[in-house]
Amino acid sequence: MVLGAVSLSFTTSFAATWSESCPDLKACADVMHETLGQNYAFSPEAVDAKLHFSNHFEIQKENAELIFTSALYDAGLSRVHLTGDAYKIVKLSEARSENLPIIKASETEAPTLPNNYDLSTLSYSFTNKAAAKYAENAIRSFVNILSRVWGSQDTGVIFVTDNNKNLARAYQILKTQDVATVKQAKKQ
């Protein structure tokens, strides 16, 4: 699999531009360490990835994680949290099989999702269990092809694995599907 280049526009608060400071993935991880104190390990497939940046706006501590994880995601990579400030970077296809955070949600409980493009699993518990079957099929149209969607009509829980930005949208869609069916409404 050939990883594509990612073009984002920003400069760092360092003396050199972001594009000069970040010629390869290892250098980008070093910049993230300097900016946020995060430490990175790499899968063998990820270490050769190139992230390309232009240098038009300043990177700040507040947006560094969002921009870095977005660039990783666009290049077919993802961070996986190991412990504390330690992460590993792997291909997206491998990250889905890692020990990802599970974030619970329901119609009345909105998920607390990090503001980044790391992968997580959203566990949505339906108030109306019968709607889960239809919602599982509906949500597949709105998630990335590399995402995972599975669930159980018996328990009324649907799981969606995707990046945190897409999970925020998935939650809104699942919430709209969490309604009584026409058949159930007639019984009431």
N, C-alpha and C positions, 0 to 999 in steps of 0.2 A: 504494500500500500504506500503510495507516494503522498506525503503530507504537503498540503498547499501552503503558500506564504500568506501571512496575515498582515494587513496594513492598517495600522491605527495611528492616529496623529497625536503625539504629545512629546514633551521634553521633560527631563527630570530636573530636580533641584540641584543635581550634581553639576560639576563643571562641564561635563560632556553632555551631548544630547542623549536621549533614551536610545535612539538608533545606534549611536556610537557605543553606548554602555552595554548594549544587548545584542551582540552579533550572533549569539547562539543561545540555546536553552540554558546551558550552565551559567552563562553570563547573566541572563535574565533572572535566574534563581538567585544569583549573588546580589543583584540589585534589589530583589525582594527581601533578601536577608538584611541588607543595609537599611531598607525602608521600613520593614515591619518586623524584623527579627525572626523571620520564618526560615526553617532549614528544609532542604529538599534532597531526596534520593530519586533516582530515575530508573525506569525499566530500560533494558537494552534497546528496545525499539524506539523509545521516546528520546533518548539522549541525542540522536542525530537530527531531531526536528529543528527547523529554522523558523523563528518568528521575526517578521520584518515590520519595522515601525518607521513612520515618518516623524518629523520632529517639530510639530507646530503648537502643541500646548503642553503645559507643565504637569507633570505627574506629582500628585500630592499623596500624603499618607492616607487621606480619606478615600481616594479613588484607585489607589494602586492595586488592591486585591481584585476589585471588579474588572479593571482593564486587563490585568495579567490572566485571570481565570477565563475571561472572554477570549483572549488571544489563544490560550491553550485549547479551549473548546472548538474554536474555529479551525485550529490545526489538527483536530481529531484526537486531542489529548485531554486528560482531566487530572486534577489533584485529588488525592485520597488522603484523608487525615489519618495519621498514625498515632500520635500522642503529643500533647502539649503543643509546641510550635513546629512539630515535625510532620512533613507531608512526603508522599511519593507521587511522581508524575508517571502516568501510564496511558496507554492507548484507551480511547473511550470504550472500545469493545471489551477490553480487559477490566476496566473500572466498574462496569455493571456487575461483575462477579465478586467485587471486593466487599468488605464489611462497611457498607454505606450507612449513614444516619437514617433512621426511620422517623419521620415527622408525622404525628397524628393530627387528624382534622375531622371535622363533621360539619353539618349545616350550622351549628351554633358555636363551633370552636374553630376559628381561623388558624391556619398553620403559622408558626413562626419560622420563616425561611431566611437564611442568610442572604445578603445582597451580593451574590457572586454566581458564577457559572459552574460551581462544583456539582457533582451528582449527589442526589439524595433520593430516598424513596418516600413518597407521600402515601400514607395509609388513611383512606377516607372511609369513615363508618357512616353508612346511610341510615337516616331515620326511617325511611321507607325501603325495606330490604328488597322488595320486588323491583324497584327502580334500578338496583345495582346491575342487573343483567343488561338492561338497555343502555345504561350509562357506560358500562365497560366497552361496548361496541362503539358508542358515540365518541368517547374520548380518544380512541385510536386515530381518528381523523385529525386530531389537533396536536398530536405529539410528534416528536422527531422519529424518523425511521429506526434509529438506534435505541429508542426508548423501550421500556418493558411495561406492559399493562397486563395485570391478571387480577382475578378476584374470585369471590365465592358468593353466589346468590343466597346460599343457606345462611351465611353469616352477615351478608350485606356489607362486606368490606371490599374495597377495590384498592389495589396497590399500583402506583405509577412511579417508575424510576426514570428520572430525566434530570436536566440541570435545574437549579433552584429558580431561575427566571421563568422557565417553562412550567415548573410546578405551580407557581403562583397563578398562572393562567389556567392550568388544569384544575386547580381548586375551584376557581370561579365557574368553570364549565360543569364540574361534578355537582357543585352546589345547586346550579339551575336544574339539574336532572333529578335532584332529590325531592321529588314530588309524588303525590299519590297518582296511581294510574287511573284512567277513566273508570275502569271496572271497580276499583277500590272506592273511588269517590261516590259511585252510585250506591254502594253498600252503606255508606255513612249517611 
